Each structure stands twice: as C-alpha cells, then as structure tokens.
Amino acid sequence: MQSHARVVVIGGGMMGTGLLYHLAEQGWSDCLLIEKGELTSGSTWHAAGQCPSFIADYSMAKIHHYGNTLYPKLEQLTGQNVSWHGCGGIRFALNEAELEWFRHVEGISKLIGFEMHILGPHEIRQHNPHVDISGVVAGALTIGDGHVDPAGCCNALAKGARKFGAKIERFTRVEDIQAAANGEWDVVTDKGTVRCEHVVNAAGCYARRISQMVGTDVPISNREHHYLVTEPIREFIDSDIEMPVMRDPSASAYFRQEQNSALIGLYETHTGVEAWADRGGSPDWESDSELFEPDMDRILPHVEKVLQRMPIWADAGIRRIVNGAIPHTPDANPLLGPAMGVRNFWQCCGSSIGIAQGAGCGKYLAQWMIDGDAEINMAGLDPRRFCGINDDDWVRAKSFQDYTHMYKLHLPGEERDAGRGVRKSTLYEKLKDKGAVFTEAASWERPKWFSLDGRAEEAGFGRTNVHDVVAAECMAVRDRVGVTDLSSFAKFDVTGADAEAFLNRITANRLARKPGGIILTHWLGDNGMIHGEATISRLAEGHYYVLSGAAAQHRDLDHLRQPIRPREDVRVEDITDDWGTLVVAGPRSRDTLAKITAVDLTSDNFRWLSAQVIEIAGIELRALRVNYVGELGWELHVAMPHMPALYDAVWAAGEEFAIADAGTYAVNSLRLEKAYKGWGAEMTNEITMIEADMERFVKYDKDDFIGKAATLKRKQERVSMRLVYCRLDARDHDAHGGEAVLRDGKVIGITTSGGWGHYTKTSLAFAYVAPEFSTPGSEFDIEILGSAIKAVVLDEPVHDPHNARLRA
Ligand SMILES: Cc1cc2nc3c(=O)[nH]c(=O)nc-3n(C[C@H](O)[C@H](O)[C@H](O)COP(=O)(O)OP(=O)(O)OC[C@H]3O[C@@H](n4cnc5c(N)ncnc54)[C@H](O)[C@@H]3O)c2cc1C
C-alpha cells in the first residue's frame, strides 16, 4: 500500500466515494480511500435507493438536486451501470398544514430548479391508478427524481474517482490515526501506515469510533430500518410505465415499483430500535454487509396501511425483507465539515438518506476542503453545530425522534420534546414558573415567549395565537423595560500581551482602542466569505471579551484558537457555560438599573457601545451597553450562579416601570425593525461583506487581516447579488426565510429571514436579490406559501433609523 497521500478517506460507502469522486474531479487526485471490506459493504449495499428532491431545507435541497442531476448521467461518465429510474415521486398531504408546507417547498423548487407540481387527489391517480387516495388532500409531484441502484452508484463514483487519479484500497482496516510531528496525520491500517495532510471520516455507522481515534466524537446513533420486496405484481408486468415513488405520512412509509414487484419501506413511529443495541449501539469491526433479523410485529401496522393504499398488493407474497442499519444525527442533517479543535480532520458522515445525498455532500465538502468554502450555506451541516454535545442518551433520544418523524411535518414554532433540557441557565426554573415557553438553540433552553394566561401555542405557518402575546412583550421593550435571558451566547475570554494584534489580524473590524470600547466584527475566510460574527469588548489592556451566537460556539473556538502563532502570547478560554446573560432594554432600563447600582449610567459615564465591570445589586458583572433589540439597554454578563439574584433585583427595581419578560420571538421582531442581520441567515459562507452590505465593518486601512485581499478584490468586481431589507404587504403570513423572490414571475432572489415587526406594525424581510433590484424603492414579489406578496426595498430601518434611542 502507498505510504503517502494528500487525503485519506476512511469508508467506501456512498458518502466516502461521493467525496473521493469530487475531490479527484476538482483536481485533488492524490487521494486514497480505505475500506475495510468490499465497497458498499456498510449501509450502502442494502439501501432502497430512493433519491427524493422534495426537501424543505434550502442547502439540503441543493445537495439532493445535485445528486438527481448527476446520477442519470453517471453511467455515461464512468461506464458503470447505476440503474437510474427517473420515475419521479409523489408525497401525500393529509391536511391543510401539509398542503401549506407543499407550497413553501414549491417555492424552494423554483429557487433550486427542480420541477414540482401540487396535484389534487384525483390527479394523483393519473400517475398511480392503483392508489387509494382516502384522506389525501394533495400530492407533491416531483419530476426528474427517482431511484438508483445504490451499489452500482457507489461503484460508479469509485470508478469515476479512479479515472481522475484517486486510489482505493479495499479489505484494509484503519486501526488508528495519529498526529505526526510535522502536523500531518499517520493513518495506521492492518496493511501499513499512510502519512497524509487530511483525513476524512466517512465511516457510516462506525463514524463515532473513527472520530474517537483523534479524541473527538460525533453525535450519531445507528437505527434499524426495514423494507420488503414482494413477488411480481400482475398489473406491473402488464404495464410499461413505472409508477412514481409514493411517500405517505399516514403509513410513515414509502412504496414503489421494484422492477415488477412492490417495494415497501417503513419508518416505525413508535417501536423503531437502535441497531446493535445489544452491542452498545456500535458495530464490531468484523461486521460486514450485515443485516438484522426482520421484526414483522414492528413493521406490520405500517405495512397494513400501505396495503390499504395499494389494494393490488394485498395478496402478494413477500420475496425479501431487508433490515439494515442507518446512521442518524440529532437534527436529521449529515455532518459535513471540520471536527472542532482537530486540524485537517473532516467529517463526512451521519447521512440517513445517504444514497440521495452522497454525491451532493461529496461535491460541497470537496469545495470546502479545496477552496476553503462551499458555494452553499454549510452552517446547518457543519459538525461543530452541536457544540460538542455527544451524551449517549441525548444522541439516542434525538436521533430516534428524527427516525420516527421521517414523514412528520414540523410546523414553525412547534417544539420537539426528545433530548431537551441539556443546557439551561440558572434562571430556567424561575422563568418556567413564570410561564416561559422554551425553544432550543445549540441544546440550550431559551425562553421563546411567556404564557401569562396558560395558553399553549398553536404552531403554524401563519400568525398564531401567540401573536398578541409577543406583541405585548415587544411593546414592553419599546415603551418601558423588558428583561430577557440570553445566556446561550457563546462567550470567550481572550487574554495576553498579543491579544489585540491577534484579534485585529483575524477579524475585519478594528478593535476598540479605548478601554471599555465595543465593536462588531467578522471572521472572514481567506476568500473573503463570511465565516462568523462577534461582538468584542475591550475589558482591560490585554483582556477581550468575545461574544457570538449559540450555535457558533465551536466554530468560533476554532476561529480563535487555530490562527494563534507559536510564539504569540494569546490565551482563549471558553466560558460559555459558566456565564449567563441578562438583557435589560427599553427606555426605562436606565431608571431600573440606576435603582440597584451606584454606578452613573448616564451617557457621560457609560456611553453606547461601551463595557464596564460594575456592581449591580451587589453582584460584580460585565455590563455592556449594547443589545440586539435596538433600545437603550444593557447586556449584563454574570457568573451563572448569580443569575437568579440578579434577575430578582432587576425585576423588583423594574416593577415601578411595569417591567416585563420578553422571549426570543420578541427579540426577532425587534431586531428586524432595526434591520439587524443574523449570522447563518443573512451572513453566510456564500457571500462576502460586500454582498451583505456590511462594508462599514471592514477596516481596509488596517494591516493585513484574514480575508482582506479577497474582500478588496470583490469590491472591484460586479457582484451577482445584494442583501436588501424590505417591507411586505403581508396580511396574515409573514416571511420566514427561504422564500423565492420573483419579478414578473422570474426568480431574482431568496429571502434569508423575516417576520412581523410588532411595534411598527410592519411585515419585514431580508433577501438576497440581483443587484439591479437592490436600490431602495425597488419592488418585487415574495412568494409566501404559494401567494405572491408585494415587497419594496427600504433604505433604512423602520425603527429608530439614526440610533437616537440607543444613544439616549
Ligand atoms: C434498509 C435501508 C434502506 C435505505 N434506503 C435508502 C434510500 O432509499 N435512499 C437513501 O438515500 N438512503 C437509504 N438508506 C440509507 C443509506 O443506506 C445510508 O444513508 C448510506 O448508505 C450511508 O452511507 P455511508 O457512506 O455514510 O455509510 P456506509 O455505506 O456504511 O459506508 C461506511 C463504510 O466505512 C467502512 N469503514 C468503517 N470503519 C472502517 C475502518 N476502520 N476502516 C476502513 N473502513 C471502514 C465500512 O466498512 C463501510 O463500508 C437506507 C438504509 C437502509 C438500512
């Protein structure tokens, strides 16, 4: 076996070969894939091969669409048969909410370019005359997707990769991975050791074990999954038209034609089990092309429902039952990207629909590895989004829920109950007692809104029964004073004699020169793309307090730790879980806090965008005069144990001003009114500060900083899109993000986030549009759940455009 390679990919399933193909195709041919058995011998060989394009997540839909365009031509490209069947698919909607969701996905189909039509129940029978449409409200017909032979497809990708120069070693097991002294990796196998620059973990159900070899982990749980194939069906033998792949939420099942037989796959909703549960949920290294005993009791209720849908199958004999293992992650998305804290170790695993996703995941991960970025937003795929939460019970609970909910629609605002309560601020119980309804962010429980009359949210796409409650929270913040627990912020202390020069080198803005100064700044890639956003306060000489979004905690730790040079005096401490954050904002916030501190809070002593270490209610804390809701206010950062006492003191002081609790629903509405952008939505790795209209935060006159040259270059170029802030004529459905922006029926952009501004009574959204539609006053339509809503580009925030209230 060769002793050196640029990249070693571990695992020869769809994910590993999908990556190998694209690395080699994009020019990195010095890649070696190592597979312990035959290619496909993990989960891939026994998969049913469906490749749906109906996906609501924008980045994932792009990944699926790419596969559905590559697979039909893969045989021609590689000479290996893949048995592509472009029979299309139909998914059933069983209620109005699902139909609304279809309309949303139809908008995504326009953005991405896959063909989708919403069918009435009787039109469904034109595509599948055998199906019983009882209880079906509509069908989502996707044209151009279908199914493929998984083993053929995987082998075709491998063959293509070899043609581009990549190498594959089969029947070779990776036994260890060691960091070499020169910063490279030694991949130790039973046939020798390979030295390489990059290692990729594409080990499917073994991905945790491979990760653990380098001292990290991935949140993956392997689930058993069944499908069965019947004896040939007379009606199929007599027809030359293949029926589309059907997906039925009432049966939690997919079913299709497999040559002249029926294939029925089931996602059990109550009794699904973990694969290899008796072996601690992990396969032995010897496991090879392994299947489990079928469990008919488990799947029978679902099979019966499918047979009611397809009465022509009722008497067909069963020819084969497959029960195999699939890796699942807590949030259904695969893990694609770097492992936190481990340089040049990449994850390419956790895909539960890996046949459909293998090519697209490979394409975009290859871009990230080669170019430093993928062309799609990778925030929802980056393995670091879980912030290192890997507890076995949590992973099992979440991934089991993901499995059982495969065909369940999740409405905006709906909370999922599995694996909750992992990260809580010390205020959790107190706020719960006051009616807080929590939502999750990077496993933190964050108050979303406060149910003061005991009502529960009726989740949905439109404005819900908590609309007025959130309005009241917003009014309290704008007119009086509101208090919000935002302890989920990622928080870092950066210290050392070189801290200032270091932070100036790795971010685009210039650090505050005066003690106490606060700046907003961005991490850029070498290519200028936006990799993160942080608020940095200069607490003292050589001491900076860095804050960023909850889900960015581990990404930003990498941003902070990896560029430190050998002799640089810089230390980075992650204090996220040790410190809490209480936001006190509103015109009476100063009056409130003045009652419980001796510190002068007027602008003469405590100006906007400054930080001080002070005492409030006898508790020492970091007070930052900054907030995300656009009012006079302070973020109070305090050691977690002090949060309850601080909250009580603030509440007691604020009662005279009718203080109110506010949750993240209110925060979102308030930040939209101020046109504050969010990382992961408005600011992503797909764009630079130029497209994001954030150039005022780039200090070109600074000495070199990461991304400077590329941003300057982009400034000279004509950009293909620009971020705009707009007002919508929405009546009862606001934008959420991911909606198509249309002009004269033609797609000209996409929304990134949106919602209702309760104080200004305005429906608002951010969108990326073609530059010619970005000037203030430009008009276009935003397609919300199938309706074209008029929108106009604004030139300034709808609330306090000149920051008078912030400076008050
Ligand atoms: C019954 C069933 C039906 C399915 N149907 C579909 C479907 O219709 N559509 C769809 O998209 N998906 C389907 N799936 C899911 C799909 O099979 C998986 O998502 C996909 O195969 C995962 O691919 P992978 O490359 O990540 O993992 P794998 O295919 O498991 O590949 C990982 C490889 O890594 C190798 N490996 C592990 N450890 C080492 C080591 N130490 N050294 C060397 N090699 C190692 C393994 O041998 C294995 O070959 C189905 C799954 C099942 C069980």
The ligand as an ORCA input file, in Angstrom:
! r2SCAN-3c Opt
* xyz 0 1
  C     -32.985     -0.704      4.633
  C     -32.394      0.606      4.252
  C     -32.909      1.315      3.194
  C     -32.377      2.534      2.841
  N     -32.906      3.214      1.772
  C     -32.376      4.400      1.415
  C     -32.898      5.089      0.282
  O     -33.851      4.651     -0.334
  N     -32.319      6.258     -0.072
  C     -31.277      6.781      0.613
  O     -30.791      7.841      0.239
  N     -30.763      6.141      1.690
  C     -31.284      4.962      2.097
  N     -30.780      4.312      3.172
  C     -29.710      4.954      3.943
  C     -28.345      4.735      3.292
  O     -28.111      3.371      3.157
  C     -27.254      5.366      4.145
  O     -27.603      6.693      4.476
  C     -25.930      5.396      3.382
  O     -25.637      4.147      2.861
  C     -24.814      5.866      4.284
  O     -23.625      5.836      3.537
  P     -22.207      5.987      4.241
  O     -21.208      6.028      3.175
  O     -22.283      7.092      5.200
  O     -22.072      4.677      5.130
  P     -21.652      3.178      4.723
  O     -22.277      2.758      3.467
  O     -21.931      2.353      5.909
  O     -20.113      3.282      4.465
  C     -19.168      3.378      5.514
  C     -18.041      2.457      5.184
  O     -16.972      2.683      6.090
  C     -16.292      1.460      6.239
  N     -15.462      1.507      7.444
  C     -15.903      1.697      8.716
  N     -14.864      1.657      9.559
  C     -13.748      1.454      8.827
  C     -12.378      1.299      9.157
  N     -11.941      1.345     10.414
  N     -11.504      1.118      8.149
  C     -11.916      1.070      6.868
  N     -13.205      1.168      6.506
  C     -14.118      1.372      7.478
  C     -17.427      0.453      6.334
  O     -16.994     -0.850      6.048
  C     -18.409      0.991      5.329
  O     -18.300      0.373      4.084
  C     -31.293      3.072      3.552
  C     -30.758      2.349      4.612
  C     -31.306      1.127      4.967
  C     -30.749      0.393      6.126
*
